[in-house]
């Protein structure tokens, strides 16, 4: 029995400190995932407690067919995607808080000059904006694969999708990003907006 299972058993036995330990263990990872999905620090901070409230309510029914981490990620992705859908319905798009998704060392000049620093900043902004423009499922798969290091199988369990579907989403996300950012490889500025 792993540590998560022990904590779950404590919780089921009436010791809520078991759940508190699970929250401490995973709160920063859940917040980071939500941040990458919704692209807004305040929204991620507001949504993270919702993830744990849903987990708290559902934990008695958790059958441990997957790891607790995978199960919790599924809840977090669903909360994040629900938020994005609601925001889209309300037409409240906030692009001012775009995260820095990538290290751009292989695409930009690494010298420490004002010009190279400006290029690095522009490239990171372009990469972040390109990732932000991916369709929701592609963005979720890309973030979980690229930044959380999950395998296709793990992402499939989180999203309740077949591994082949996950691979397809990841392939199309990569292809879209390559198309949007190909001008950087040619030494040109990307189109903004």
Phi, psi and omega in degrees: 000128180277174184299320179299316180298320178298317179294321178297316179297320176300315180299314182294334178277002177104000180264096184291348176294338174299317178291321178303320179294321177296319178298312180301319183294324189244359185297321181290325179291320178295315179299316180298316179299314179298321179300314181293327180286314187262349174061033181207121184299315181296317178297317179300318179294325178287327184278331183304314178299326178299321178301312183287330174295314179297319179296317180301315182291325185269346186302323177301334180266354181297123186264359178060034173286335173237175177289157177302319180302313179296316179299315180295321177298321178301316178298314182297317179297316179297318177298315179297315180293322175301317179298316180297319179296317179295319180294320180295319178299324181274357180058036178255074179274125179240100183264005184288338184250057181278127181286160176274099188277335194219154168274124187260021186302326184278351183248342186235163179294131183266000180293153185264071177238161178303322180295314181291323177297319178296318179296318179299315180297315179297319180294314179299320177296318179296318178296314180300315180295320179296317178294319181297333182274354178295150173303154188308310183293318178298318180297316180298314179297315181300315181296314181294323180285310189281319188255332177262349176071022179283149176281167176303320181296317179295318178297319178301319179293321179297314184270356184057050179231155177294151180303321178298322178294318178299314179301319179295314178301316181294317179301311182293326176297313179297316180298317179297316179296319179298318179295318181291331186251008183297333180297332179293323179292335180268004178079020181253160175283139177286153173293135180260127177088000000 
